């Protein structure tokens, strides 16, 4: 924490707390940050007194706590790989089960929507990293749910951009509503494929 606060005097720095699962852990992090500030001030060392701090939401149990945590945090990030595995009861490192992880599962989409609602009601931005953001249909679903930014692998950037470039922002609200009504992964995928095809047809026209 001391090193981060000192480095922040030379450029923009943010702190992202990984795998935040309990309020006690958040309080420990904030207390540690306060103590680091006090030590640096006492020692007369240069540091940035204000560094944005956020939380990575990676387990289902953390989702209902986001609204409360938003009062103490500046931003949130969604770790969709771990969140999908934990919510679907699948072990990510088990090759035999990894194929069962589908980020377009309707239950997972509802969890993501809950995180976004809790964060946005407190005016906190939400970013996404993980394979879902690098999948064109996953990125489209995330855009519809209201995610503020995506972290996309370089080799997937062009395909993801093509899908999102054809979307009219005004149409995303309706897509969100439709997504959250679906009851199966197959239905979600079909809806996104149809929407993507319609958007590109409109763009070409």
N, C-alpha and C positions, 0 to 999 in steps of 0.2 A: 504493500500500500504506500509506503514512504517513497519507493522508487517511482511508482505511477504518478503520485502527486508532484514529484519533482520534475519528471519528464514532461508533465502537462504544461510547464512554463515555456516549452519550446514548440508547442503545437497542440492541435486538438487531440484529446485523449478521452476515451470512455471506458468504464468498468462494466463488464458483463459477468454476473454471477452464474456459473453453470449449475445445472441440476438443482435448482432451488425447490425444495420439497416441504420446508417447514418455516413458519414465522420465526421460530427461535434462531434458525440459521441466518435469516435476513437480519435480525437484530444483532447477531454476532458480527456480521460483516459491517454493518453500519457503525457499531461500537468500535470495531477495529479501525475503521476509516477515521472516525473522530479522534481516536487516540493517536493515530499517525499525524494528523494535523497538529494536535497539541504538542507532540514531541518536536516536530519540525519548527513550529513557531518558537518553542522554548530554546531550541538550538540555533535559532537565527538563520536557518537555511531557506532558500527560495523555494516556494511551492505554489501550486494553484489551489486556492481555497475551495474552489467549486469545480468538481469533475462529475459529469453525468454518470449515473449508475443505473444499470438495468438488470433484468433477470431473464435467464433462459428457461422457458417452460417446456419440460421434457417428460413429465409424468402426469397421468390423468388426475391424480389426487391434488395437484397444484392448481388445476384449472379453476375451481370454485373460490380460490383464495386471491386470484388476480385483482379483483376489484378493491379488496382491502389493501393489498400490497401497493397498488398504484399511488396511494397517498405518500409513500416513502420512496418511490422509484421514479426515474425519468423516462424509461422506455422498457419495452419487452421484446424478446426474441423467441420465436417458436422453433424448437428443434424437432422437426416433423419425423425424422427417422426414429428417434427414441420414443416420442409421444405415440406414434402409430404402433410400435411394438408393445409398449406398456399397456396401451388401451385395448389392444387386441389379444393380449395374453400370449405373445409370441416372443421367442428368444431370438434376438437379431443375429447372434453368432452361430446359430444352429442352421447349417445349410439345408436341412430337410424341412425347416419351418419358415425360413426366410421368404419363400415364395408366397406365403400366406399374408404377408404384410402388403396391404393395398391402401395407399393414402387416400383413395377415393371412397373408402368405406363411409357410409352415411353417418354412422355414429361418430367417427373421427371428425367429419365435417362439422357436426354439431358442437363438439368440444372446441374446435378451432373458432367457431362463431362465438362461443361463450367467452373465450379469451379476448377476442377482438372487441366484443361488447363491453366487457369489464374495463379494458384498457382505454378504449376510445371515449367512454363516458367520463373518464378522468383526463381526457385530452393527452393520452400517452401513445406514442407511435409504436407500431408492431412490425418487426421485420421477420423474415423467414429464411432459414437455411435448411439444407437437407435435400434429399432426392425429389421430394414433391415439388419444390420450387424449380428444379431443373427439368421437370417433365412438362411438356406443353399443356396438356390437359390439367395437370395439377396446378400449374401456374395460373391457368384460366380460372380454376375453382378458387384459388387464393385471392385473385383479383376481385372476383365476385363477392367474396366474403369481406373484403375491405382491407386487406393487408396493405401496409404502406410501402414496403420495399422487399425485394427478393434478392437472395444471393444465389447466383446461377453458375454452374460449372461452364468453363469456357467452351467446351465442345458441344454444349447444349444451348448456348446463347442464341445462335441464329434461329434455331427451330422455335424456341420459346418466344423470341421477339416477333417472329412471323405470326404466331397465334394471337399475341396480345395487340400487335399493331392494327389488326383488323377489327378490334372491338370498339364499339362506341360506348364511352363511359356511362352514358345515360341508360344503357341497356343492362348494366351489371346489377342494378338493384332488383330487377325482375328475375334475372338469372339466380341471384342469391336466394330469393324466395322459393324458386322452383327447386334448387339444390337441396334446401333444408326440408323439403317435403318428400324427397325420394326415400325409398325403403330398402334399396339394394345397391350394391356396387355396380352391377350391370346397368341399372337404371341411371345412376349418376353418370357413368361413362357415356352412355348413349345420349343423354341430355347435353353433355359437354361437346361431344362430337358433332351433334346436330347444330348446336349454337355456333361452334367454330366454323362449320361449313357454311352456315347462313351468313356469318359475319364476313367471311372472305368473299362470298358471292356478291354481297352488298358493296364491298370495297372495290371489287373488279368492275362492278356496274358504275 
